[in-house]
Amino acid sequence: MQYFGVELPGAIMTPDGKPAWRKNDLPALLALAEKQDWVILGGAILKADFSPAGVRWDIIPERKRNYRDFRRSAVDFGIQEAREHSRICGQEDLIVPELVSAMEAFVCRRPE
């Protein structure tokens, strides 16, 4: 499975076509997200059978004055939140993060 033309290590396709990872495979995704400047805007935890586990989170990245500051802050914060949420899921549960490029998050998130 690929995202932005990059192979996603350990990804499992959900029935609705979203990439998901088991808890043990998540560190590889987080390292790749940091390397590729992907922002995690939230996500959900599913049971192994793809049914909802009742956990969902959303992130609105803090607006920064320039792209460079925004990128670093948004990427780091999304990774931190994904790690926090992975702590509550079981080994067979699936984590389905909402990934976007840092540029897309910067351009599409207008200041309030």
Backbone bond lengths (Angstrom), bond angles and torsions (degrees), N, CA, C in turn:
res aa  C-N    CA-C-N  psi(-1)  N-CA   C-N-CA  omega(-1)  CA-C   N-CA-C  phi
1 M - - - 1.435 - - 1.531 108.73 -
2 Q 1.326 115.87 139.18 1.461 120.39 -178.73 1.527 111.17 -123.37
3 Y 1.332 114.37 154.82 1.453 122.44 176.01 1.520 106.33 -140.36
4 F 1.310 118.43 127.01 1.464 122.52 -174.80 1.528 110.78 52.12
5 G 1.329 116.95 34.68 1.451 121.08 178.62 1.520 114.94 75.75
6 V 1.334 117.43 9.63 1.463 121.96 -178.87 1.525 108.67 -112.36
7 E 1.328 115.65 132.85 1.462 120.68 178.00 1.522 110.11 -64.97
8 L 1.330 116.66 134.44 1.462 122.01 -178.90 1.525 109.70 -99.67
9 P 1.328 117.80 107.89 1.464 120.89 -177.07 1.530 111.90 -67.66
10 G 1.321 116.63 129.40 1.460 121.77 175.22 1.510 115.43 75.87
11 A 1.331 118.44 5.78 1.465 120.68 -176.47 1.522 111.69 -71.41
12 I 1.314 115.31 143.72 1.461 124.28 175.17 1.522 106.23 -119.61
13 M 1.316 118.17 133.99 1.460 121.83 179.44 1.530 109.71 -82.45
14 T 1.327 116.79 126.12 1.465 120.15 175.30 1.526 108.90 -77.47
15 P 1.324 118.66 163.63 1.466 119.84 179.20 1.535 113.51 -57.33
16 D 1.342 116.98 -27.36 1.471 118.33 178.55 1.526 112.70 -93.66
17 G 1.345 117.25 14.37 1.455 122.08 171.25 1.509 116.69 85.50
18 K 1.327 118.41 13.68 1.465 120.97 179.27 1.526 110.22 -96.72
19 P 1.322 117.27 145.60 1.471 119.19 176.56 1.527 110.49 -76.71
20 A 1.332 115.29 140.08 1.464 121.99 179.77 1.529 108.23 -136.76
21 W 1.324 115.60 157.10 1.465 121.33 -179.57 1.510 110.63 -133.85
22 R 1.328 115.66 144.36 1.466 120.22 169.80 1.523 107.52 -75.85
23 K 1.307 115.70 159.21 1.457 122.01 -176.19 1.527 112.31 -52.12
24 N 1.325 117.29 -43.18 1.473 120.74 -178.34 1.524 113.02 -68.89
25 D 1.332 117.66 -22.65 1.464 121.36 -179.07 1.526 112.81 -92.48
26 L 1.332 117.50 -10.84 1.455 120.83 -176.01 1.533 114.01 -62.22
27 P 1.341 120.90 -38.78 1.470 119.03 179.95 1.530 113.69 -56.09
28 A 1.320 117.77 -35.68 1.469 120.16 178.44 1.530 110.28 -65.12
29 L 1.328 117.35 -40.20 1.458 120.27 177.50 1.525 110.42 -65.60
30 L 1.317 117.75 -43.77 1.461 120.52 -177.31 1.524 110.97 -64.18
31 A 1.313 117.18 -38.72 1.469 120.41 176.52 1.531 110.03 -64.41
32 L 1.319 116.67 -40.66 1.467 120.87 178.85 1.533 110.73 -67.66
33 A 1.325 117.10 -40.63 1.468 120.63 178.40 1.525 110.28 -60.28
34 E 1.314 116.49 -41.15 1.461 119.68 178.73 1.529 111.15 -66.02
35 K 1.310 116.00 -43.51 1.466 120.79 -179.37 1.535 111.94 -65.19
36 Q 1.334 115.87 -39.23 1.471 121.03 -175.77 1.531 113.32 -90.64
37 D 1.327 118.12 -1.11 1.468 122.42 -176.38 1.523 112.20 59.78
38 W 1.331 115.64 47.94 1.452 121.25 174.45 1.514 108.38 -95.24
39 V 1.307 116.48 139.50 1.454 122.94 177.53 1.526 107.96 -101.67
40 I 1.318 115.82 134.71 1.465 121.66 175.52 1.525 105.78 -97.61
41 L 1.325 116.70 111.42 1.457 122.23 -176.12 1.519 113.03 -91.39
42 G 1.306 116.85 10.59 1.452 121.67 -179.14 1.507 109.32 139.74
43 G 1.307 115.47 -162.57 1.447 118.94 179.14 1.511 111.72 168.42
44 A 1.313 114.27 -170.89 1.460 121.24 -179.41 1.526 108.58 -147.61
45 I 1.312 114.47 158.19 1.463 120.31 173.79 1.523 106.95 -112.47
46 L 1.328 114.58 129.42 1.463 121.68 177.32 1.515 109.67 -113.73
47 K 1.323 115.54 153.62 1.462 119.97 172.55 1.530 107.86 -74.51
48 A 1.317 116.94 167.50 1.468 121.62 -177.10 1.530 112.49 -57.11
49 D 1.352 117.17 -27.96 1.469 120.77 179.62 1.534 111.88 -87.75
50 F 1.334 117.47 12.02 1.462 125.72 178.57 1.526 113.86 75.06
51 S 1.312 117.97 6.85 1.465 119.46 175.66 1.528 108.97 -80.45
52 P 1.333 117.85 152.47 1.468 120.20 -177.70 1.525 111.78 -63.97
53 A 1.303 115.76 139.05 1.470 120.97 176.25 1.526 110.40 -94.01
54 G 1.325 117.36 -0.43 1.452 121.75 177.29 1.520 114.24 85.31
55 V 1.325 117.64 13.02 1.457 120.95 179.24 1.522 108.50 -119.71
56 R 1.320 114.91 125.15 1.461 121.15 178.06 1.523 107.44 -145.84
57 W 1.321 116.52 143.61 1.462 119.23 176.64 1.518 109.77 -140.31
58 D 1.335 114.86 151.34 1.459 122.21 178.42 1.519 108.62 -129.35
59 I 1.313 115.62 145.74 1.458 121.56 -179.20 1.525 108.38 -127.76
60 I 1.308 115.22 134.76 1.461 120.95 170.68 1.526 105.26 -113.70
61 P 1.332 117.51 106.73 1.467 119.98 -177.85 1.524 112.02 -59.50
62 E 1.315 114.75 141.57 1.457 120.51 177.72 1.524 109.46 -65.56
63 R 1.301 114.87 132.87 1.470 120.17 -179.37 1.524 109.91 -71.82
64 K 1.296 117.47 136.76 1.467 123.39 177.67 1.520 108.81 -121.59
65 R 1.314 116.25 163.93 1.469 120.94 -176.24 1.521 112.96 -71.29
66 N 1.335 116.89 -29.12 1.461 118.74 -178.91 1.523 109.97 -137.41
67 Y 1.315 114.94 162.74 1.460 120.82 -175.91 1.522 112.35 -62.38
68 R 1.324 118.27 -41.96 1.467 120.69 -177.16 1.530 111.35 -58.63
69 D 1.318 117.38 -47.37 1.467 120.59 179.02 1.520 111.69 -66.89
70 F 1.334 115.90 -40.64 1.460 119.96 178.61 1.527 110.95 -61.65
71 R 1.322 115.94 -47.87 1.468 121.17 -176.66 1.521 111.03 -54.82
72 R 1.308 116.65 -52.79 1.464 120.18 -176.96 1.531 111.41 -62.72
73 S 1.315 116.70 -44.82 1.454 121.58 -178.65 1.533 111.60 -64.95
74 A 1.333 116.60 -47.38 1.463 121.13 -176.86 1.528 112.16 -67.50
75 V 1.326 116.57 -42.47 1.472 120.03 178.89 1.525 109.91 -62.96
76 D 1.324 116.97 -48.34 1.466 120.79 -178.62 1.521 112.08 -63.04
77 F 1.332 117.06 -42.99 1.456 119.93 -178.42 1.529 111.44 -66.36
78 G 1.318 117.44 -42.23 1.470 120.42 177.94 1.512 112.17 -61.44
79 I 1.329 117.27 -41.06 1.466 121.62 178.61 1.522 109.86 -64.98
80 Q 1.317 116.93 -43.39 1.459 121.37 179.05 1.533 111.20 -60.04
81 E 1.327 117.01 -44.94 1.464 120.93 179.51 1.528 111.67 -65.09
82 A 1.322 117.84 -40.38 1.470 120.77 178.05 1.530 110.06 -62.74
83 R 1.333 117.58 -41.40 1.472 120.57 176.85 1.523 111.28 -61.21
84 E 1.325 115.97 -44.50 1.473 120.27 179.85 1.525 110.82 -60.04
85 H 1.306 116.95 -46.14 1.460 120.14 -178.45 1.529 111.93 -70.33
86 S 1.312 117.83 -28.89 1.470 119.38 179.41 1.529 111.06 -67.79
87 R 1.313 117.58 -22.84 1.472 120.49 -179.71 1.523 112.81 -66.31
88 I 1.320 116.88 -24.72 1.463 118.99 -177.61 1.530 113.38 -93.90
89 C 1.303 117.17 -3.38 1.461 118.15 -178.45 1.522 110.82 -98.45
90 G 1.332 115.06 152.94 1.454 121.39 178.34 1.515 111.58 -77.43
91 Q 1.305 116.63 168.81 1.464 122.32 -177.38 1.531 112.82 -59.91
92 E 1.310 117.78 -33.93 1.468 120.64 -177.97 1.520 113.24 -93.53
93 D 1.329 117.55 -9.69 1.459 120.28 177.29 1.522 109.97 -65.61
94 L 1.309 116.03 161.48 1.461 122.46 -179.57 1.522 110.08 -115.92
95 I 1.303 116.28 138.85 1.458 122.70 176.30 1.524 107.34 -106.38
96 V 1.323 116.11 125.67 1.462 121.97 -177.47 1.534 107.99 -116.68
97 P 1.334 117.12 92.38 1.468 119.14 -179.63 1.521 111.61 -81.88
98 E 1.330 115.38 151.82 1.464 120.99 173.44 1.522 107.35 -95.55
99 L 1.320 116.01 106.18 1.466 122.59 -176.29 1.520 111.47 -100.23
100 V 1.327 115.43 137.07 1.466 121.52 170.28 1.521 106.97 -141.78
101 S 1.299 116.20 158.93 1.466 119.03 175.13 1.532 108.54 -69.57
102 A 1.315 116.09 151.22 1.461 119.90 178.81 1.533 110.59 -60.03
103 M 1.314 117.71 -37.21 1.461 120.43 179.18 1.529 110.80 -64.03
104 E 1.329 116.55 -43.10 1.470 119.57 178.17 1.536 110.38 -61.61
105 A 1.323 116.41 -43.45 1.467 119.82 178.86 1.525 110.87 -63.12
106 F 1.327 117.29 -39.24 1.469 121.21 -179.03 1.522 111.38 -68.19
107 V 1.307 116.73 -45.96 1.470 121.47 -176.55 1.533 110.96 -71.09
108 C 1.318 117.34 -40.05 1.462 121.39 -174.05 1.527 113.37 -83.03
109 R 1.313 118.11 -18.11 1.464 121.73 -179.17 1.519 109.14 -96.96
110 R 1.299 117.47 91.56 1.454 122.08 -178.60 1.534 110.49 -75.50
111 P 1.331 116.74 148.13 1.455 118.93 177.67 1.529 110.67 -62.52
112 E 1.326 114.57 149.19 1.482 118.88 -178.33 1.507 110.85 -82.38
